[in-house]
Amino acid sequence: MAVDADADTNLPETLGCENVKTIGDAKEYLQAEITKPKPEHPDMNKEAVLKSKIYEIIEEMPGYDLLVMGRPEVRMLLLCKQPSQGHHG
């Protein structure tokens, strides 16, 4: 599995992949779906939709699979902030 975590997404081009979808694209799709005034599926499970989109954007190539992060804000989405231990404030 090759993962391009650079916001500039140079790896797909280097590997000869064209028109690669990114996790940023999946995030935008999900954001658009949950902010629609009348969503098509109001009871959709956001985690399941995002997981499905990630499977869709993985490029399966001979010898490797490619996952591209894309936009810089995606990195922030994937980072987990640890809750402070013991103190609230």
Secondary structure, DSSP 8 states (H G I E B T S, - for coil): -EEE--TT--HHHHHT--S---HHHHHHHHHHHHT-SS-S-TT--HHHHHHHHHHHH-EEETTEEEEE--SHHHHHHH------SS---
